Amino acid sequence: MHGVLLVALATVAGIGGWSVTPPPAVHTARVRGLDAKAREVVSAMMTGSPTAARMVRQLENSDLIVMVLTDYLPAALGGDLSLVSATPQWRFVRIRLNNMLPPREQIGMLGHELQHALEVAADPRVRDQASMRRLYERIGHGAWGGPYETTAAREAGAMVLREMAER
C-alpha cells in the first residue's frame, strides 16, 4: 500500500518528469480515495452530507491535495491526518480511516478529518510536521504525542453523521 501512495505522490508532485498538475478524480480534484473502500466512503459522504460537500468545495479552493485511504489502525483511533509532502504549488495530506469501523462511522470520521484538512489549508505556513505541530499547539487541545483535537473537527464529524442519519 505504501508503494502505491509513493507512486501517487510522485505522479502528482511532478517527481520523475511527471506534470505538476494533479490528475483528475472521480468526485473532486482535491479529495481522492486511494482504495475502493475509501472511494465508497468519499462518494457516500459527498452525496449524503451537505456539510461535507461544503468542506470539499472549500478544499477545492486551496493548495491541498487530500488522499484518503482505509488502513488498519489501533482500535481507539478512528482516523488521522498527516502532512505527507509539500511542493511550491501543492501540499499533500493523507487521511487514514480505520477500516474496522462500520461505513457510517467512517463517513463521520472522514468529515472530522476533512475539518482538520481545512485547518491545515487555512495556514499556508504549514509545510512540514513541525509547522503542523505548531498549528495544533495554537488551535487544538491535547498533547502532540497523543490525540490532538479541535472542537471544530469534533463538531464537523458529528454534523456529517447527523446529516447521513437524516437521509
C-alpha positions in Angstrom: 0.0 0.0 0.0 2.8 2.4 0.8 4.4 1.8 -2.6 1.1 2.9 -4.3 1.0 6.0 -2.1 4.5 6.9 -3.1 3.8 6.4 -6.8 0.7 8.5 -6.5 2.7 11.2 -4.7 5.4 11.1 -7.3 2.9 11.4 -10.1 1.0 14.3 -8.5 4.1 16.1 -7.2 5.9 16.0 -10.5 8.8 13.7 -9.5 10.5 11.8 -12.2 9.4 14.1 -15.1 5.6 13.9 -14.4 3.5 17.0 -14.6 2.8 19.1 -11.5 -0.9 19.3 -12.4 -2.8 16.8 -10.3 -4.6 14.1 -12.2 -8.4 14.3 -12.3 -10.5 12.4 -9.8 -14.0 10.9 -9.9 -15.6 13.3 -7.4 -13.1 16.1 -6.8 -9.7 17.1 -7.8 -8.7 17.7 -4.2 -10.2 14.8 -2.2 -9.2 11.4 -3.5 -10.0 7.9 -2.3 -6.9 5.8 -2.9 -8.6 2.4 -2.4 -12.0 1.1 -3.3 -13.4 1.3 0.2 -12.1 4.9 0.6 -13.7 5.9 -2.7 -17.0 4.4 -1.5 -16.8 6.4 1.7 -16.0 9.7 -0.1 -18.8 9.1 -2.6 -21.4 8.3 0.1 -20.3 11.3 2.2 -20.4 13.7 -0.8 -24.0 12.7 -1.7 -25.3 12.4 1.8 -23.9 15.4 3.7 -24.2 19.0 2.6 -21.7 19.9 5.3 -19.1 17.5 3.9 -19.8 18.7 0.3 -19.2 22.3 1.5 -15.9 21.3 3.1 -14.8 19.7 -0.1 -15.7 22.8 -2.1 -13.6 24.8 0.3 -10.7 22.4 -0.2 -11.1 22.8 -4.0 -10.1 26.5 -3.5 -6.9 25.6 -1.5 -3.5 24.2 -2.4 -4.2 20.9 -0.5 -4.5 17.5 -2.1 -6.2 15.2 0.3 -5.6 11.5 -0.2 -8.0 9.2 1.7 -7.3 5.6 2.4 -8.6 2.9 4.7 -6.0 1.2 6.9 -5.5 -0.9 9.9 -5.3 1.4 12.9 -5.4 0.9 16.6 -8.9 0.2 17.8 -9.1 3.5 19.7 -8.1 5.5 16.6 -10.9 6.1 14.1 -8.7 8.1 11.7 -5.9 10.5 11.4 -4.5 13.2 9.2 -0.8 13.7 8.4 1.1 16.1 6.2 2.9 13.9 3.6 4.7 16.4 1.4 4.8 19.9 0.1 5.9 21.4 -3.2 5.9 25.1 -4.1 2.4 24.6 -5.7 0.8 21.8 -3.6 0.6 20.4 -0.1 -0.3 16.8 0.3 -2.2 15.4 3.3 -3.2 11.8 3.9 -6.3 10.9 5.8 -6.4 7.3 7.1 -9.7 5.8 8.2 -9.8 2.8 10.4 -11.1 0.0 8.1 -12.6 -1.8 11.1 -15.2 0.9 11.6 -18.7 0.5 10.1 -19.1 2.5 6.9 -21.4 5.1 8.6 -18.7 5.8 11.3 -16.0 6.0 8.6 -18.1 8.7 6.9 -18.4 10.7 10.1 -14.6 10.3 10.8 -13.9 11.5 7.2 -16.0 14.6 7.9 -14.0 15.1 11.1 -10.6 14.7 9.3 -11.7 17.0 6.4 -12.2 19.7 9.0 -8.6 19.1 10.1 -7.6 19.4 6.4 -9.4 22.7 6.2 -7.5 23.9 9.3 -4.2 23.0 7.6 -5.3 24.6 4.3 -6.1 27.8 6.2 -2.5 28.2 7.3 -0.1 28.4 4.3 2.9 28.2 6.8 2.1 24.5 7.4 4.6 22.9 5.1 6.1 20.1 7.3 5.4 18.2 10.5 7.0 20.8 12.8 4.8 23.6 11.4 1.7 21.3 11.6 2.6 20.7 15.3 2.8 24.4 15.9 -0.6 24.9 14.2 -2.2 22.4 16.6 -0.4 23.8 19.6 -2.2 27.1 18.8 -5.7 25.9 17.8 -6.0 22.4 19.3 -6.1 20.8 22.7 -4.3 17.7 23.9 -0.7 16.6 23.6 1.1 16.2 20.3 2.2 12.7 21.3 -1.5 11.7 21.8 -4.8 12.7 20.2 -4.6 16.3 19.0 -8.1 17.6 18.6 -10.1 20.7 17.8 -13.6 21.5 18.7 -14.4 22.3 15.1 -13.4 18.9 13.9 -15.5 17.2 16.5 -18.5 19.3 15.6 -17.9 18.7 11.8 -17.8 14.9 12.3 -21.0 15.0 14.4 -22.8 17.1 11.8 -21.8 14.8 9.0 -23.1 11.8 11.0 -26.4 13.6 11.7 -26.9 14.6 8.1 -26.2 11.0 7.0 -28.7 9.7 9.5 -31.4 12.0 8.1 -31.1 10.5 4.6 
